[in-house]
C-alpha cells in the first residue's frame, strides 16, 4: 500500500527559508497601513471580505509585473502561490474576483490616497539621500487612450475625457494621438517622478508647469534652485512665477518662433551688443546680475575704434543685466554659457523616467477609460517605480553594513 508521507514544513515555512523575492523586498520597505486606515469605513471588507492592504499590494504588484488587466491579475493570483503569498493572501485560500479588484481601483480613484502615498515615498527617498532636488526637470509625454478615437467635433472637451494632441518627436516631426498627456517633474539624481499630473492630450505643456512646480514644493522638503524645461515652456508667466513666487531660476531655451528681431541692444540670448556691434563677453554672475565685458579688451575681436570708444578705463566697458528687469530674457547663469548648458543637459533625465515608466512599469498599456482612472494608473506606476528604488537602496545599505 502506498502511503503519502506528511510534509515536514508548511508552504509558508518553505517560503521563509528561501531567498526573498523582489516583491517581498519591496513590500517590506512599503508601509501601507496608515493609508489603508484613511479609506472610508464603508470600503473596508467585512468578515468574509479581503484585506484592503493586500488588495493594494496586488495592484502595485501588477504594475511591477506588467500585468495589464484586473482579469489577468486574478489569473496570476490563482495560478501563482508565491505571488499570492507575497501580496498577503492565504496560499490555500480564495483570491479577490475581477469585480472586487475593479471596485477597489474605483475606491482608490475616489479617495485620492495614492497621491498621499506618492508624496510620502518621495519624502522617504529624500531622507535616504536617493533624490537630489537642487534641480528639477519638467516635461510631458503622450499616453494613448484605451477607448476608440473620435473626430474632434464629437468630443465633449470637458477636461475629463481623452482628446486629440499634437507634439513634436525627437526628430522634430509632428505626431498626433488620441488620449492623454502625462506631466511629471523628476530630480537630477535618481530621475524619479516627484510630481505628476494627467490632462487631456490637447492641454499645452506650459499651462501645467506652474501646477507641477507647486506640487514639487509640496512633496519635497528642500525646494529646488533650478527648474529645467524645454522651449515649449517658454512663457513669461513661468519665468516670473519661478523667480518671485518660488525664489528659483527657470532654465529654458527661448522659443524664437515668429521672432523677427532681438531686443534692442541685445542678441536673442540676452547678450549685450556693444556700440561697435560686437557681442560682449560674459564674465560671471552675482546673485541675479550677469556681468559682461568689452570683447576688444579681452582679445576676442579687433575693434577699429579701440576700447576708448566705449570707456576710458583700462578694464573696458562693463554692462550688467539683471533678471528682475526681464525674467524671460535674462537668467543666471547666463543663457548659452557652459554652466547654463550643463544644467539644461540634466533635463534629459525626465525622458529616461518616461522610458522606465513605459517600458518596465507598463504606463502606456492602458486598459482604463476616463482621466480619473488614467491618473490612478499613473500614480500606481510612479509608486511602483519609487518603491523599487527605495527597496534596492535599502538592500545595498544592509549588504554594506554586513
Beta strands, then each sheet from edge to edge (+ up, - down):
strand 1: 135-144
strand 2: 163-168
strand 3: 174-187
strand 4: 193-200
strand 5: 226-229
strand 6: 249-252
strand 7: 281-286
strand 8: 289-293
strand 9: 318-322
sheet 1: 2+ 3- 1+ 5+ 6+
sheet 2: 2+ 3- 4+
sheet 3: 7+ 8- 9+
end
